[in-house]
């Protein structure tokens, strides 16, 4: 991928976003979209929870290393 193709994704206007949303609606159907969003939200929540737990676990180890 070159830089021009990456910049293309950042320049989406409102019409392009509306078309993408319409295609998603046609592919998944109106009944599946809330379920899809719910599962994405729970996945993001689990990811954030894992990040918080990993930083809590690393904090005492980092302090021990600093004392040495």
NULODO-780030 format. One record per residue (C-alpha): x, y, z; chain; residue in one letter. Coordinates in steps of 0.02 Angstrom, whole numbers, plus 50000, padded with zeros to 5 digits. Layout:
<marses>
     u     v     w chaine residu
     X     Y     Z      A      A
...
</marses>
This chain:
<marses>
     u     v     w chaine residu
 50000 50000 50000      A      X
 50063 50170 49958      A      X
 50032 50333 50050      A      X
 49902 50394 49926      A      X
 49790 50244 49956      A      X
 49803 50266 50144      A      X
 49756 50449 50129      A      X
 49603 50399 50029      A      X
 49525 50313 50180      A      X
 49544 50470 50286      A      X
 49451 50579 50161      A      X
 49278 50500 50173      A      X
 49138 50625 50158      A      X
 48961 50608 50224      A      X
 48895 50531 50062      A      X
 49029 50398 50059      A      X
 48994 50354 50240      A      X
 48807 50345 50202      A      X
 48839 50227 50057      A      X
 48951 50116 50164      A      X
 48818 50109 50300      A      X
 48684 50066 50171      A      X
 48791 49923 50104      A      X
 48818 49858 50281      A      X
 48630 49867 50310      A      X
 48597 49769 50151      A      X
 48729 49638 50191      A      X
 48685 49605 50373      A      X
 48503 49657 50384      A      X
 48423 49771 50511      A      X
 48402 49635 50642      A      X
 48586 49584 50643      A      X
 48662 49758 50660      A      X
 48620 49786 50846      A      X
 48689 49613 50886      A      X
 48847 49652 50786      A      X
 48872 49819 50875      A      X
 48841 49738 51045      A      X
 48974 49607 51013      A      X
 49096 49738 50952      A      X
 49064 49841 51109      A      X
 49092 49694 51223      A      X
 49252 49651 51130      A      X
 49317 49828 51152      A      X
 49269 49820 51336      A      X
 49364 49658 51360      A      X
 49515 49733 51272      A      X
 49514 49886 51386      A      X
 49493 49774 51539      A      X
 49643 49671 51484      A      X
 49748 49828 51461      A      X
 49704 49890 51636      A      X
 49745 49721 51713      A      X
 49911 49710 51624      A      X
 49963 49883 51681      A      X
 49915 49840 51860      A      X
 50019 49681 51852      A      X
 50168 49771 51777      A      X
 50169 49914 51902      A      X
 50240 49817 52053      A      X
 50369 49733 51942      A      X
 50423 49898 51869      A      X
 50442 49972 52043      A      X
 50549 49824 52097      A      X
 50661 49848 51945      A      X
 50681 50034 51983      A      X
 50739 49997 52162      A      X
 50881 49884 52102      A      X
</marses>
